[in-house]
């Protein structure tokens, strides 16, 4: 499996709640439809509004508002999606994110939930 993680920062014109609604209510469905049948699993993690109640808060704020996790069976499946120049979801991402970064990782389960795909 190929696991891709996308780190996203919301656009300046969006509150965190607006960003959350855009991603969960609109963008996620578009991604799932656009990347079928190659995308095998898709998870979205969005930061909570206020984490000051939790111990261990870092001194500086994270630059990211959310992370998307995507799984593809093969490199060819990944390329079938991201190798296209006609990806309609890209303009939507650029409109609603001020910054994003991709990280392709090898997942190592140590404890607990595993086998997302």
Phi and psi in degrees as GROMACS dihedral restraints (atoms count N, CA, C in turn):
[ dihedral_restraints ]
;  ai    aj    ak    al  type     phi  dphi    fc
    3     4     5     6     1  -104.9    20    10
    4     5     6     7     1   122.2    20    10
    6     7     8     9     1  -109.7    20    10
    7     8     9    10     1   127.5    20    10
    9    10    11    12     1  -117.8    20    10
   10    11    12    13     1   132.6    20    10
   12    13    14    15     1  -115.8    20    10
   13    14    15    16     1   130.3    20    10
   15    16    17    18     1  -112.8    20    10
   16    17    18    19     1   124.5    20    10
   18    19    20    21     1  -100.0    20    10
   19    20    21    22     1   125.7    20    10
   21    22    23    24     1  -122.4    20    10
   22    23    24    25     1   140.1    20    10
   24    25    26    27     1  -115.3    20    10
   25    26    27    28     1   129.1    20    10
   27    28    29    30     1   -66.1    20    10
   28    29    30    31     1   154.1    20    10
   30    31    32    33     1   -67.4    20    10
   31    32    33    34     1   153.0    20    10
   33    34    35    36     1   -57.2    20    10
   34    35    36    37     1   -31.7    20    10
   36    37    38    39     1   -80.0    20    10
   37    38    39    40     1    -1.1    20    10
   39    40    41    42     1  -110.0    20    10
   40    41    42    43     1   135.1    20    10
   42    43    44    45     1   -75.5    20    10
   43    44    45    46     1   169.1    20    10
   45    46    47    48     1   -62.6    20    10
   46    47    48    49     1   -38.8    20    10
   48    49    50    51     1   -65.2    20    10
   49    50    51    52     1   -41.6    20    10
   51    52    53    54     1   -64.6    20    10
   52    53    54    55     1   -40.9    20    10
   54    55    56    57     1   -61.5    20    10
   55    56    57    58     1   -45.9    20    10
   57    58    59    60     1   -58.8    20    10
   58    59    60    61     1   -46.9    20    10
   60    61    62    63     1   -63.6    20    10
   61    62    63    64     1   -44.6    20    10
   63    64    65    66     1   -57.4    20    10
   64    65    66    67     1   -48.7    20    10
   66    67    68    69     1   -67.8    20    10
   67    68    69    70     1   -49.7    20    10
   69    70    71    72     1   -77.2    20    10
   70    71    72    73     1   -38.7    20    10
   72    73    74    75     1   -88.5    20    10
   73    74    75    76     1   -21.8    20    10
   75    76    77    78     1  -126.4    20    10
   76    77    78    79     1   -60.3    20    10
   78    79    80    81     1   -63.4    20    10
   79    80    81    82     1   -41.8    20    10
   81    82    83    84     1   -58.5    20    10
   82    83    84    85     1   -44.6    20    10
   84    85    86    87     1   -64.9    20    10
   85    86    87    88     1   -38.8    20    10
   87    88    89    90     1   -64.3    20    10
   88    89    90    91     1   -42.1    20    10
   90    91    92    93     1   -62.1    20    10
   91    92    93    94     1   -48.7    20    10
   93    94    95    96     1   -58.9    20    10
   94    95    96    97     1   -43.4    20    10
   96    97    98    99     1   -69.6    20    10
   97    98    99   100     1   -44.0    20    10
   99   100   101   102     1   -66.8    20    10
  100   101   102   103     1   -32.5    20    10
  102   103   104   105     1   -99.3    20    10
  103   104   105   106     1     0.6    20    10
  105   106   107   108     1   -70.5    20    10
  106   107   108   109     1   145.7    20    10
  108   109   110   111     1   -94.1    20    10
  109   110   111   112     1    12.2    20    10
  111   112   113   114     1   -78.0    20    10
  112   113   114   115     1   -35.5    20    10
  114   115   116   117     1   -73.8    20    10
  115   116   117   118     1   120.8    20    10
  117   118   119   120     1   -94.5    20    10
  118   119   120   121     1   -30.3    20    10
  120   121   122   123     1  -155.1    20    10
  121   122   123   124     1   152.0    20    10
  123   124   125   126     1  -149.7    20    10
  124   125   126   127     1   120.7    20    10
  126   127   128   129     1  -124.8    20    10
  127   128   129   130     1   145.8    20    10
  129   130   131   132     1  -123.9    20    10
  130   131   132   133     1   130.9    20    10
  132   133   134   135     1  -121.0    20    10
  133   134   135   136     1   119.0    20    10
  135   136   137   138     1  -118.3    20    10
  136   137   138   139     1   134.3    20    10
  138   139   140   141     1   -58.8    20    10
  139   140   141   142     1   152.1    20    10
  141   142   143   144     1   -81.9    20    10
  142   143   144   145     1   160.8    20    10
  144   145   146   147     1   -61.4    20    10
  145   146   147   148     1   -43.7    20    10
  147   148   149   150     1  -141.6    20    10
  148   149   150   151     1   110.3    20    10
  150   151   152   153     1  -103.1    20    10
  151   152   153   154     1    15.6    20    10
  153   154   155   156     1   -68.9    20    10
  154   155   156   157     1   -16.0    20    10
  156   157   158   159     1   -78.5    20    10
  157   158   159   160     1   -12.9    20    10
  159   160   161   162     1   -96.7    20    10
  160   161   162   163     1   137.9    20    10
  162   163   164   165     1   -70.3    20    10
  163   164   165   166     1   158.6    20    10
  165   166   167   168     1    84.1    20    10
  166   167   168   169     1    16.2    20    10
  168   169   170   171     1   -65.8    20    10
  169   170   171   172     1   127.3    20    10
  171   172   173   174     1   -63.1    20    10
  172   173   174   175     1   158.4    20    10
  174   175   176   177     1   -66.7    20    10
  175   176   177   178     1   -31.9    20    10
  177   178   179   180     1  -111.3    20    10
  178   179   180   181     1   151.5    20    10
  180   181   182   183     1   -74.0    20    10
  181   182   183   184     1   143.2    20    10
  183   184   185   186     1   -66.2    20    10
  184   185   186   187     1   141.8    20    10
  186   187   188   189     1   -75.8    20    10
  187   188   189   190     1    -8.6    20    10
  189   190   191   192     1  -108.9    20    10
  190   191   192   193     1   145.0    20    10
  192   193   194   195     1  -102.0    20    10
  193   194   195   196     1   -15.1    20    10
  195   196   197   198     1  -169.7    20    10
  196   197   198   199     1   165.9    20    10
  198   199   200   201     1  -133.7    20    10
  199   200   201   202     1   133.7    20    10
  201   202   203   204     1  -107.0    20    10
  202   203   204   205     1   138.2    20    10
  204   205   206   207     1  -116.5    20    10
  205   206   207   208     1   128.1    20    10
  207   208   209   210     1  -129.3    20    10
  208   209   210   211     1   142.5    20    10
  210   211   212   213     1  -121.3    20    10
  211   212   213   214     1   134.5    20    10
  213   214   215   216     1  -125.0    20    10
  214   215   216   217     1   145.0    20    10
  216   217   218   219     1   -65.2    20    10
  217   218   219   220     1   -42.4    20    10
  219   220   221   222     1  -140.5    20    10
  220   221   222   223     1   168.0    20    10
  222   223   224   225     1   -62.6    20    10
  223   224   225   226     1   -38.2    20    10
  225   226   227   228     1   -60.5    20    10
  226   227   228   229     1   -39.1    20    10
  228   229   230   231     1   -65.4    20    10
  229   230   231   232     1   -43.1    20    10
  231   232   233   234     1   -59.0    20    10
  232   233   234   235     1   -47.2    20    10
  234   235   236   237     1   -66.0    20    10
  235   236   237   238     1   -31.2    20    10
  237   238   239   240     1   -62.5    20    10
  238   239   240   241     1   -27.6    20    10
  240   241   242   243     1   -91.5    20    10
  241   242   243   244     1   -59.4    20    10
  243   244   245   246     1   -84.8    20    10
  244   245   246   247     1    -8.8    20    10
  246   247   248   249     1   -84.7    20    10
  247   248   249   250     1    -6.9    20    10
  249   250   251   252     1   -80.7    20    10
  250   251   252   253     1   145.3    20    10
  252   253   254   255     1   -93.6    20    10
  253   254   255   256     1    -8.6    20    10
  255   256   257   258     1  -105.6    20    10
  256   257   258   259     1    38.2    20    10
  258   259   260   261     1   -79.8    20    10
  259   260   261   262     1   106.6    20    10
  261   262   263   264     1   -64.0    20    10
  262   263   264   265     1   -27.5    20    10
  264   265   266   267     1   -74.2    20    10
  265   266   267   268     1   -16.4    20    10
  267   268   269   270     1   -65.5    20    10
  268   269   270   271     1   -43.9    20    10
  270   271   272   273     1   -62.2    20    10
  271   272   273   274     1   -38.4    20    10
  273   274   275   276     1   -63.3    20    10
  274   275   276   277     1   -42.6    20    10
  276   277   278   279     1   -63.2    20    10
  277   278   279   280     1   -46.1    20    10
  279   280   281   282     1   -62.6    20    10
  280   281   282   283     1   -32.3    20    10
  282   283   284   285     1   -73.7    20    10
  283   284   285   286     1   -30.0    20    10
  285   286   287   288     1  -110.3    20    10
  286   287   288   289     1    -1.2    20    10
  288   289   290   291     1  -127.8    20    10
  289   290   291   292     1   135.1    20    10
  291   292   293   294     1   -86.2    20    10
  292   293   294   295     1   -19.4    20    10
  294   295   296   297     1  -160.8    20    10
  295   296   297   298     1   145.8    20    10
  297   298   299   300     1  -151.9    20    10
  298   299   300   301     1   155.2    20    10
  300   301   302   303     1  -143.3    20    10
  301   302   303   304     1   142.3    20    10
  303   304   305   306     1  -106.9    20    10
  304   305   306   307     1   140.3    20    10
  306   307   308   309     1  -137.5    20    10
  307   308   309   310     1   119.5    20    10
  309   310   311   312     1   -95.3    20    10
  310   311   312   313     1   125.8    20    10
  312   313   314   315     1  -126.5    20    10
  313   314   315   316     1   163.3    20    10
  315   316   317   318     1  -108.6    20    10
  316   317   318   319     1   118.0    20    10
  318   319   320   321     1   -82.7    20    10
  319   320   321   322     1   137.0    20    10
  321   322   323   324     1  -127.7    20    10
  322   323   324   325     1   108.2    20    10
  324   325   326   327     1   -79.8    20    10
  325   326   327   328     1   129.0    20    10
  327   328   329   330     1  -106.0    20    10
  328   329   330   331     1   -40.8    20    10
  330   331   332   333     1  -155.8    20    10
  331   332   333   334     1   143.6    20    10
  333   334   335   336     1    86.5    20    10
  334   335   336   337     1  -144.7    20    10
  336   337   338   339     1   -61.8    20    10
  337   338   339   340     1   129.3    20    10
  339   340   341   342     1  -146.7    20    10
  340   341   342   343     1   169.6    20    10
  342   343   344   345     1    73.7    20    10
  343   344   345   346     1    49.9    20    10
  345   346   347   348     1   -61.5    20    10
  346   347   348   349     1   -25.8    20    10
